[in-house]
């Protein structure tokens, strides 16, 4: 089994690990804002972007952004963006263009890391039945 419900599952017998990624969903999220090509990448999903000292105007476009897709991704294979996505979701009823910038920042981070995911490895040695 390699793909299941949008998740790619890769088993590595050498390291005895399982890697779970969601490159298809991440590409779909990036496609929503035309960030698949000709876009700068970010090396971290920094949360600092939501806490500047200046005031920002409300931007209705934020409501069109797929917070749900990002949230689904965080729950399945990308916990590294969960804090930032959660912060953005908190403002989904009263967004500003600052929050739209935060979503774009997350997407640019995903552009650079779209093939990353969870690596699962058992820390319990296998039992031998005699």
DSSP file (Angstrom, degrees, kcal/mol; ACC not computed):
  #  RESIDUE AA STRUCTURE BP1 BP2  ACC     N-H-->O    O-->H-N    N-H-->O    O-->H-N    TCO  KAPPA ALPHA  PHI   PSI    X-CA   Y-CA   Z-CA
    1    1 A X              0   0    0      0, 0.0     3,-0.1     0, 0.0     7,-0.0   0.000 360.0 360.0 360.0 124.2    0.0    0.0    0.0
    2    2 A X        +     0   0    0      1,-0.3     7,-4.4     8,-0.1     2,-0.4   0.747 360.0  35.9-113.4 -41.9    1.5    3.3   -1.0
    3    3 A X  E     +A    8   0A   0      5,-0.3     2,-0.3     3,-0.0    -1,-0.3  -0.957  59.6 168.4-119.8 133.4   -1.4    5.8   -1.2
    4    4 A X  E >  S-A    7   0A   0      3,-3.0     3,-2.0    -2,-0.4     0, 0.0  -0.930  70.9 -23.1-146.0 117.5   -4.4    5.8    1.1
    5    5 A X  T 3  S-     0   0    0     -2,-0.3     3,-0.1     1,-0.3    -1,-0.0   0.872 128.1 -46.1  51.0  44.9   -7.0    8.6    1.4
    6    6 A X  T 3  S+     0   0    0      1,-0.3    19,-0.5    18,-0.0     2,-0.4   0.409 116.8 113.1  83.2  -3.6   -4.5   11.2    0.0
    7    7 A X  E <   -A    4   0A   0     -3,-2.0    -3,-3.0    15,-0.1     2,-0.5  -0.842  59.5-141.9-102.9 139.1   -1.7   10.1    2.2
    8    8 A X  E     -AB   3  21A   0     13,-3.3    13,-2.3    -2,-0.4     2,-0.5  -0.875  16.3-164.1 -97.8 128.9    1.5    8.5    0.8
    9    9 A X  E     - B   0  20A   0     -7,-4.4     2,-0.5    -2,-0.5    11,-0.2  -0.962   7.8-178.0-119.9 118.6    2.8    5.8    3.0
   10   10 A X  E     - B   0  19A   0      9,-2.8     9,-3.1    -2,-0.5     2,-0.5  -0.969  10.9-156.9-123.0 122.5    6.4    4.6    2.4
   11   11 A X  E     - B   0  18A   0     -2,-0.5     2,-0.7     7,-0.2     7,-0.2  -0.847   1.7-160.2 -99.9 130.3    7.9    1.7    4.4
   12   12 A X  E  >> - B   0  17A   0      5,-2.9     4,-1.5    -2,-0.5     5,-1.4  -0.907   4.0-170.0-110.5 104.0   11.7    1.6    4.6
   13   13 A X  T  45S+     0   0    0     -2,-0.7    -1,-0.1     1,-0.2     5,-0.0   0.791  83.3  58.8 -65.9 -27.0   12.8   -1.9    5.6
   14   14 A X  T  45S+     0   0    0      1,-0.2    -1,-0.2     3,-0.1    -2,-0.0   0.950 120.1  25.6 -66.3 -48.6   16.4   -0.9    6.2
   15   15 A X  T  45S-     0   0    0      2,-0.1    -1,-0.2    -3,-0.1    -2,-0.2   0.518 102.4-129.4 -92.8  -5.4   15.6    1.7    8.9
   16   16 A X  T  <5 +     0   0    0     -4,-1.5   106,-0.6     1,-0.2     2,-0.3   0.912  63.6 131.9  55.8  45.8   12.4    0.0    9.9
   17   17 A X  E   < -BC  12 121A   0     -5,-1.4    -5,-2.9   104,-0.1     2,-0.4  -0.842  50.9-144.3-122.8 161.4   10.4    3.2    9.6
   18   18 A X  E     -BC  11 120A   0    102,-2.4   102,-3.8    -2,-0.3     2,-0.5  -0.998  14.1-157.9-123.7 128.6    7.2    4.3    7.9
   19   19 A X  E     -BC  10 119A   0     -9,-3.1    -9,-2.8    -2,-0.4     2,-0.5  -0.926   4.2-165.1-110.2 130.2    7.0    7.8    6.4
   20   20 A X  E     +BC   9 118A   0     98,-3.0    98,-2.1    -2,-0.5     2,-0.3  -0.962  17.1 162.6-115.1 125.5    3.6    9.4    5.8
   21   21 A X  E     -BC   8 117A   0    -13,-2.3   -13,-3.3    -2,-0.5    96,-0.2  -0.856  32.4-150.6-132.2 168.7    3.3   12.4    3.6
   22   22 A X     >  +     0   0    0     94,-0.5     4,-2.3    92,-0.3     5,-0.2  -0.414  32.8 152.7-135.5  59.2    0.5   14.2    1.7
   23   23 A X  H  > S+     0   0    0      1,-0.2     4,-2.4     2,-0.2     5,-0.2   0.853  73.3  54.7 -62.4 -33.8    2.1   15.7   -1.4
   24   24 A X  H  > S+     0   0    0    -18,-0.3     4,-1.9     2,-0.2    -1,-0.2   0.932 111.0  43.6 -64.3 -45.9   -1.1   15.7   -3.4
   25   25 A X  H  > S+     0   0    0    -19,-0.5     4,-2.4     2,-0.2    -2,-0.2   0.898 113.6  51.5 -66.5 -40.3   -3.0   17.7   -0.8
   26   26 A X  H  X S+     0   0    0     -4,-2.3     4,-2.5     1,-0.2    -2,-0.2   0.903 108.9  50.8 -64.6 -40.0   -0.2   20.1   -0.3
   27   27 A X  H  X S+     0   0    0     -4,-2.4     4,-2.2    -5,-0.2    -1,-0.2   0.889 110.0  51.1 -63.2 -37.6    0.1   20.7   -4.0
   28   28 A X  H  X S+     0   0    0     -4,-1.9     4,-1.4     2,-0.2    -2,-0.2   0.911 110.3  48.4 -64.5 -42.5   -3.7   21.4   -4.1
   29   29 A X  H  X S+     0   0    0     -4,-2.4     4,-0.6     1,-0.2     3,-0.3   0.918 113.2  47.6 -62.6 -44.1   -3.3   23.9   -1.2
   30   30 A X  H ><>S+     0   0    0     -4,-2.5     5,-2.8     1,-0.2     3,-0.8   0.854 106.9  57.5 -66.4 -34.5   -0.4   25.6   -3.0
   31   31 A X  H ><5S+     0   0    0     -4,-2.2     3,-1.8     1,-0.2    -1,-0.2   0.843  92.2  70.6 -63.6 -34.0   -2.4   25.7   -6.3
   32   32 A X  H 3<5S+     0   0    0     -4,-1.4    -1,-0.2     1,-0.3    -2,-0.2   0.813 111.4  29.3 -56.0 -32.7   -5.2   27.6   -4.5
   33   33 A X  T <<5S-     0   0    0     -3,-0.8    -1,-0.3    -4,-0.6    -2,-0.2   0.110 114.2-108.4-114.0  21.5   -3.0   30.7   -4.4
   34   34 A X  T < 5S+     0   0    0     -3,-1.8    -3,-0.2     1,-0.1     3,-0.2   0.913  76.2 135.5  54.5  46.1   -0.9   30.1   -7.5
   35   35 A X      < +     0   0    0     -5,-2.8    -4,-0.2     1,-0.1     4,-0.2   0.208  37.7  92.8-108.3  14.9    2.2   29.2   -5.3
   36   36 A X  S    S+     0   0    0     -6,-0.3     2,-0.3     1,-0.1     3,-0.2   0.854  92.9  27.0 -75.0 -32.9    3.3   26.2   -7.2
   37   37 A X  S    S+     0   0    0      1,-0.2    -1,-0.1    -3,-0.2     3,-0.1  -0.903 118.4  13.5-130.3 155.8    5.7   28.0   -9.5
   38   38 A X  S    S+     0   0    0     -2,-0.3     2,-0.4     1,-0.2    -1,-0.2   0.877  89.5 128.3  51.0  48.0    7.7   31.2   -9.4
   39   39 A X        -     0   0    0     -3,-0.2    -1,-0.2    -4,-0.2     2,-0.2  -0.978  61.6-112.9-133.7 146.2    7.3   31.7   -5.7
   40   40 A X        -     0   0    0     -2,-0.4     2,-0.3    -3,-0.1    71,-0.1  -0.495  32.4-136.9 -72.9 145.4    9.7   32.4   -2.9
   41   41 A X        -     0   0    0     -2,-0.2     2,-0.4    70,-0.1    68,-0.2  -0.710   7.9-143.4-101.3 158.0   10.1   29.6   -0.3
   42   42 A X        -     0   0    0     66,-0.9    70,-0.2    -2,-0.3     3,-0.1  -0.925   6.1-148.9-118.5 145.1   10.3   30.0    3.4
   43   43 A X  S    S+     0   0    0     -2,-0.4     2,-0.3     1,-0.1    -1,-0.1   0.466  80.9  29.8 -94.2  -1.0   12.4   27.9    5.7
   44   44 A X  S    S-     0   0    0     61,-0.1     2,-1.1     2,-0.1    -1,-0.1  -0.991  70.5-127.6-153.1 147.2   10.1   28.0    8.7
   45   45 A X        -     0   0    0     -2,-0.3    39,-0.1    35,-0.2    61,-0.1  -0.336  46.8-167.1 -87.9  55.5    6.4   28.4    9.4
   46   46 A X        -     0   0    0     -2,-1.1     3,-0.4     1,-0.1    -2,-0.1  -0.059  23.1-158.7 -51.1 135.5    7.2   31.3   11.8
   47   47 A X  S >  S+     0   0    0      1,-0.2     3,-2.0     2,-0.1     4,-0.2   0.596  75.7  89.7 -88.6 -13.1    4.4   32.5   14.0
   48   48 A X  G >   +     0   0    0      1,-0.3     3,-1.5     2,-0.2    -1,-0.2   0.712  69.5  75.9 -58.0 -21.6    5.9   35.9   14.5
   49   49 A X  G 3  S+     0   0    0     -3,-0.4     3,-0.5     1,-0.3    -1,-0.3   0.742  89.0  58.3 -64.9 -22.3    4.1   37.3   11.5
   50   50 A X  G <  S+     0   0    0     -3,-2.0    -1,-0.3     1,-0.2    -2,-0.2   0.517 100.0  58.8 -85.7  -3.5    0.8   37.4   13.5
   51   51 A X    <   +     0   0    0     -3,-1.5    -1,-0.2    -4,-0.2    -2,-0.1  -0.207  65.7 140.3-123.2  44.9    2.1   39.7   16.2
   52   52 A X        -     0   0    0     -3,-0.5    -3,-0.0     2,-0.1    46,-0.0  -0.386  54.8-125.1 -80.2 167.5    3.3   42.9   14.7
   53   53 A X  S    S+     0   0    0     -2,-0.1     2,-0.2     2,-0.1    -1,-0.1   0.612  82.0  88.2 -87.0 -12.8    2.8   46.3   16.3
   54   54 A X  S    S-     0   0    0      1,-0.1     2,-0.3     0, 0.0    -2,-0.1  -0.494  79.4-113.4 -89.3 159.1    1.1   47.9   13.3
   55   55 A X        -     0   0    0     -2,-0.2     2,-0.3    43,-0.0    -2,-0.1  -0.670  28.7-156.5 -90.5 143.4   -2.7   47.8   12.5
   56   56 A X        -     0   0    0     -2,-0.3     2,-0.1     3,-0.0     3,-0.1  -0.898  15.5-116.7-120.9 149.6   -3.9   46.0    9.4
   57   57 A X        -     0   0    0     -2,-0.3    40,-2.7     1,-0.1    41,-0.3  -0.463  38.1 -95.6 -81.9 155.2   -7.0   46.4    7.4
   58   58 A X  B     -D   96   0B   0     38,-0.3     2,-0.4    -2,-0.1    38,-0.3  -0.453  36.7-164.9 -70.2 141.6   -9.7   43.7    7.0
   59   59 A X    >   -     0   0    0     36,-0.5     3,-1.1    -2,-0.1     4,-0.3  -0.955  13.7-163.7-132.7 111.6   -9.3   41.6    3.9
   60   60 A X  G >  S+     0   0    0     -2,-0.4     3,-1.6     1,-0.2     4,-0.4   0.737  82.1  78.0 -68.2 -22.5  -12.3   39.4    2.9
   61   61 A X  G >> S+     0   0    0      1,-0.3     3,-1.8     2,-0.2     4,-0.6   0.798  79.0  71.9 -57.9 -29.9  -10.1   37.3    0.6
   62   62 A X  G X4 S+     0   0    0     -3,-1.1     3,-1.3     1,-0.3    -1,-0.3   0.839  87.4  62.7 -55.5 -35.2   -8.8   35.4    3.6
   63   63 A X  G <4 S+     0   0    0     -3,-1.6    -1,-0.3     1,-0.3    -2,-0.2   0.746  97.9  57.3 -65.2 -22.3  -12.1   33.7    4.0
   64   64 A X  G <4 S+     0   0    0     -3,-1.8    -1,-0.3    -4,-0.4    -2,-0.2   0.659  85.0 101.7 -80.2 -16.0  -11.6   32.1    0.6
   65   65 A X  S << S-     0   0    0     -3,-1.3     2,-2.0    -4,-0.6     3,-0.3  -0.436  84.3-114.0 -73.9 143.2   -8.3   30.5    1.7
   66   66 A X     >  +     0   0    0      1,-0.2     4,-1.8   -37,-0.2     3,-0.2  -0.455  49.4 156.8 -83.5  74.1   -8.5   26.8    2.6
   67   67 A X  H  > S+     0   0    0     -2,-2.0     4,-2.8     1,-0.2    -1,-0.2   0.873  75.1  60.0 -59.1 -36.8   -7.8   26.8    6.3
   68   68 A X  H  > S+     0   0    0     -3,-0.3     4,-2.5     1,-0.2    -1,-0.2   0.900 103.2  49.2 -61.3 -41.5   -9.7   23.5    6.4
   69   69 A X  H  > S+     0   0    0      2,-0.2     4,-2.1     1,-0.2    -1,-0.2   0.912 112.8  47.5 -64.5 -41.6   -7.2   21.8    4.1
   70   70 A X  H  X S+     0   0    0     -4,-1.8     4,-2.2     2,-0.2    -2,-0.2   0.909 111.6  50.5 -65.7 -40.7   -4.3   23.1    6.1
   71   71 A X  H  X S+     0   0    0     -4,-2.8     4,-1.8     1,-0.2    -2,-0.2   0.915 109.4  50.9 -63.4 -42.9   -5.9   21.9    9.3
   72   72 A X  H  X S+     0   0    0     -4,-2.5     4,-1.1     1,-0.2    -1,-0.2   0.906 109.5  51.6 -59.4 -42.5   -6.5   18.5    7.8
   73   73 A X  H  X>S+     0   0    0     -4,-2.1     4,-2.4     1,-0.2     5,-2.2   0.902 107.9  51.4 -62.5 -41.8   -2.8   18.4    6.8
   74   74 A X  H  <5S+     0   0    0     -4,-2.2    -1,-0.2     1,-0.2    -2,-0.2   0.868 109.4  50.6 -65.1 -34.8   -1.6   19.3   10.3
   75   75 A X  H  <5S+     0   0    0     -4,-1.8    -1,-0.2    -5,-0.2    -2,-0.2   0.716 120.9  32.0 -76.0 -20.0   -3.7   16.5   11.9
   76   76 A X  H  <5S-     0   0    0     -4,-1.1    -2,-0.2    -3,-0.5    -3,-0.2   0.861 137.6 -13.8-106.2 -48.7   -2.4   13.8    9.5
   77   77 A X  T  <5S+     0   0    0     -4,-2.4     2,-0.2    -5,-0.2    -3,-0.2   0.508 118.4  60.5-138.0  -6.9    1.2   14.4    8.4
   78   78 A X    > < +     0   0    0     -5,-2.2     3,-1.5    -6,-0.1     4,-0.2  -0.493  39.2 152.9-131.1  67.0    2.4   17.9    9.2
   79   79 A X  G >   +     0   0    0      1,-0.3     3,-1.2    -2,-0.2     4,-0.4   0.682  66.7  80.2 -65.8 -14.8    2.3   18.8   12.9
   80   80 A X  G 3  S+     0   0    0      1,-0.3    -1,-0.3    -3,-0.1     4,-0.2   0.711  99.1  38.7 -65.1 -19.5    5.2   21.2   12.3
   81   81 A X  G <> S+     0   0    0     -3,-1.5     4,-2.5     1,-0.1    -1,-0.3   0.353  87.4 100.7-108.3   5.1    2.6   23.8   11.0
   82   82 A X  H <> S+     0   0    0     -3,-1.2     4,-2.5     1,-0.2     5,-0.2   0.879  79.9  50.1 -63.1 -40.6   -0.1   23.1   13.5
   83   83 A X  H  > S+     0   0    0     -4,-0.4     4,-2.2     2,-0.2    -1,-0.2   0.940 114.4  44.1 -63.5 -46.7    0.5   26.1   15.8
   84   84 A X  H  > S+     0   0    0      2,-0.2     4,-2.0     1,-0.2    -2,-0.2   0.903 114.5  48.8 -66.2 -41.9    0.6   28.6   12.9
   85   85 A X  H  X S+     0   0    0     -4,-2.5     4,-2.6     2,-0.2    -1,-0.2   0.908 110.5  51.9 -65.0 -40.9   -2.5   27.1   11.2
   86   86 A X  H  X S+     0   0    0     -4,-2.5     4,-1.7    -5,-0.2    -2,-0.2   0.920 108.5  50.9 -60.5 -44.1   -4.4   27.1   14.5
   87   87 A X  H  X S+     0   0    0     -4,-2.2     4,-0.5     1,-0.2    -1,-0.2   0.899 112.0  47.1 -61.1 -40.5   -3.5   30.8   15.0
   88   88 A X  H >< S+     0   0    0     -4,-2.0     3,-1.1     1,-0.2    -1,-0.2   0.892 108.5  55.0 -68.2 -39.1   -4.8   31.6   11.5
   89   89 A X  H >< S+     0   0    0     -4,-2.6     3,-1.6     1,-0.3     4,-0.2   0.833  98.1  63.9 -64.0 -31.7   -8.0   29.6   12.1
   90   90 A X  H 3< S+     0   0    0     -4,-1.7     3,-0.3     1,-0.3    -1,-0.3   0.769 106.3  44.5 -62.4 -24.7   -8.7   31.7   15.2
   91   91 A X  T X< S+     0   0    0     -3,-1.1     3,-0.9    -4,-0.5    -1,-0.3   0.269  78.9 108.1-102.0  10.1   -9.0   34.8   13.0
   92   92 A X  T <  S+     0   0    0     -3,-1.6     3,-0.4     1,-0.3    -1,-0.2   0.738  81.2  47.8 -66.1 -21.5  -11.1   33.2   10.3
   93   93 A X  T 3  S+     0   0    0     -3,-0.3    -1,-0.3    -4,-0.2    -2,-0.1   0.673 128.1  23.5 -89.8 -17.0  -14.3   35.1   11.4
   94   94 A X  S <  S+     0   0    0     -3,-0.9    -1,-0.2    -4,-0.1    -2,-0.2  -0.433  87.7 169.1-142.7  63.2  -12.5   38.5   11.6
   95   95 A X        -     0   0    0     -3,-0.4   -36,-0.5   -36,-0.1     2,-0.3  -0.299  17.3-161.9 -80.7 161.5   -9.4   38.3    9.4
   96   96 A X  B >>  -D   58   0B   0    -38,-0.3     4,-1.3    -2,-0.0     3,-0.8  -0.808  42.0 -98.1-126.2 172.6   -7.1   41.1    8.2
   97   97 A X  H 3> S+     0   0    0    -40,-2.7     4,-2.0    -2,-0.3     5,-0.1   0.735 121.9  68.0 -67.3 -18.1   -4.7   41.1    5.4
   98   98 A X  H 3> S+     0   0    0    -41,-0.3     4,-1.8     2,-0.2    -1,-0.2   0.891  99.3  49.2 -61.8 -39.8   -2.0   40.2    8.0
   99   99 A X  H <> S+     0   0    0     -3,-0.8     4,-2.1     2,-0.2    -2,-0.2   0.849 107.1  54.3 -70.8 -33.7   -3.7   36.8    8.4
  100  100 A X  H  X S+     0   0    0     -4,-1.3     4,-2.4     2,-0.2    -1,-0.2   0.910 107.7  50.8 -63.2 -40.8   -3.7   36.4    4.6
  101  101 A X  H  X S+     0   0    0     -4,-2.0     4,-2.2     1,-0.2    -2,-0.2   0.881 107.6  53.5 -62.7 -37.3    0.0   37.0    4.7
  102  102 A X  H  X S+     0   0    0     -4,-1.8     4,-2.2     2,-0.2    -2,-0.2   0.915 108.7  48.7 -63.9 -42.5    0.4   34.4    7.4
  103  103 A X  H  X S+     0   0    0     -4,-2.1     4,-2.4     1,-0.2    -2,-0.2   0.917 111.0  50.3 -63.3 -42.9   -1.4   31.8    5.3
  104  104 A X  H  X S+     0   0    0     -4,-2.4     4,-2.3     1,-0.2    -1,-0.2   0.885 108.3  53.8 -62.0 -37.1    0.8   32.7    2.3
  105  105 A X  H  X S+     0   0    0     -4,-2.2     4,-1.9     2,-0.2    -2,-0.2   0.922 108.8  48.3 -62.3 -44.7    3.9   32.3    4.5
  106  106 A X  H  X S+     0   0    0     -4,-2.2     4,-2.5     1,-0.2    -2,-0.2   0.921 111.4  50.5 -60.8 -44.0    2.7   28.8    5.6
  107  107 A X  H  X S+     0   0    0     -4,-2.4     4,-2.0     1,-0.2    -1,-0.2   0.869 108.0  51.8 -65.6 -36.0    2.1   27.9    1.9
  108  108 A X  H  X S+     0   0    0     -4,-2.3     4,-1.3     2,-0.2   -66,-0.9   0.864 109.3  51.0 -68.6 -33.5    5.6   29.1    0.9
  109  109 A X  H  X S+     0   0    0     -4,-1.9     4,-1.1   -68,-0.2     3,-0.3   0.915 110.4  49.1 -64.7 -43.4    7.0   26.9    3.7
  110  110 A X  H  X S+     0   0    0     -4,-2.5     4,-0.5     1,-0.2    -2,-0.2   0.834 102.8  62.1 -66.3 -31.5    5.0   24.0    2.4
  111  111 A X  H  < S+     0   0    0     -4,-2.0     3,-0.5     1,-0.2    -1,-0.2   0.899 109.4  41.3 -58.3 -40.6    6.3   24.7   -1.2
  112  112 A X  H  < S+     0   0    0     -4,-1.3    -1,-0.2    -3,-0.3    -2,-0.2   0.699 127.3  32.6 -79.6 -19.9    9.8   24.0    0.1
  113  113 A X  H >< S+     0   0    0     -4,-1.1     3,-2.2     1,-0.1    -2,-0.2   0.027  72.8 128.4-127.3  26.9    8.8   21.0    2.2
  114  114 A X  T 3< S+     0   0    0     -4,-0.5   -92,-0.3    -3,-0.5   -88,-0.2   0.716  76.6  51.3 -62.7 -21.0    5.9   19.4    0.3
  115  115 A X  T 3  S+     0   0    0     -3,-0.1    -1,-0.3    -4,-0.1     2,-0.2   0.316  91.1  99.8 -97.4   8.3    7.6   16.0    0.4
  116  116 A X    <   +     0   0    0     -3,-2.2   -94,-0.5    -6,-0.2     2,-0.3  -0.505  43.4 136.0 -87.9 162.3    8.2   16.0    4.1
  117  117 A X  E     -C   21   0A   0     -2,-0.2     2,-0.3   -96,-0.2   -96,-0.2  -0.906  51.9 -36.1-173.5-159.0    5.9   14.2    6.6
  118  118 A X  E     -C   20   0A   0    -98,-2.1   -98,-3.0    -2,-0.3     2,-0.5  -0.651  41.5-156.1 -85.9 139.7    5.8   12.0    9.6
  119  119 A X  E     -C   19   0A   0     -2,-0.3     2,-0.5  -100,-0.2  -100,-0.2  -0.976  11.0-161.4-115.5 120.3    8.3    9.3   10.2
  120  120 A X  E     +C   18   0A   0   -102,-3.8  -102,-2.4    -2,-0.5     2,-0.4  -0.863  15.2 168.6-105.3 130.8    7.1    6.6   12.4
  121  121 A X  E     -C   17   0A   0     -2,-0.5     2,-0.3  -104,-0.2  -104,-0.1  -0.991  31.6-124.7-143.6 131.9    9.6    4.2   14.1
  122  122 A X        -     0   0    0   -106,-0.6    -2,-0.0    -2,-0.4     0, 0.0  -0.554  13.8-168.4 -76.3 135.3    8.9    1.7   16.8
  123  123 A X        +     0   0    0     -2,-0.3     2,-0.6     2,-0.1    -1,-0.1   0.402  66.8  89.6-100.1   0.6   11.1    2.0   19.9
  124  124 A X  S    S-     0   0    0      3,-0.0     3,-0.1     1,-0.0    -2,-0.1  -0.864  81.1-126.6 -99.0 123.7    9.9   -1.3   21.2
  125  125 A X        -     0   0    0     -2,-0.6    -2,-0.1     1,-0.1     2,-0.0  -0.368  35.2 -97.2 -66.8 147.5   12.0   -4.3   20.1
  126  126 A X        -     0   0    0      1,-0.1     2,-0.3    -2,-0.0    -1,-0.1  -0.344  37.2-122.6 -65.4 145.3   10.1   -7.1   18.4
  127  127 A X        -     0   0    0     -3,-0.1     2,-0.6    -2,-0.0    -1,-0.1  -0.658  14.9-143.3 -87.7 143.2    9.1  -10.0   20.6
  128  128 A X        -     0   0    0     -2,-0.3     2,-0.5     2,-0.0    -1,-0.0  -0.932  10.8-148.3-107.0 124.3   10.2  -13.5   19.7
  129  129 A X              0   0    0     -2,-0.6    -2,-0.0     1,-0.1     0, 0.0  -0.793 360.0 360.0 -93.1 128.7    7.7  -16.2   20.4
  130  130 A X              0   0    0     -2,-0.5    -1,-0.1     0, 0.0    -2,-0.0   0.416 360.0 360.0-101.1 360.0    9.3  -19.5   21.3
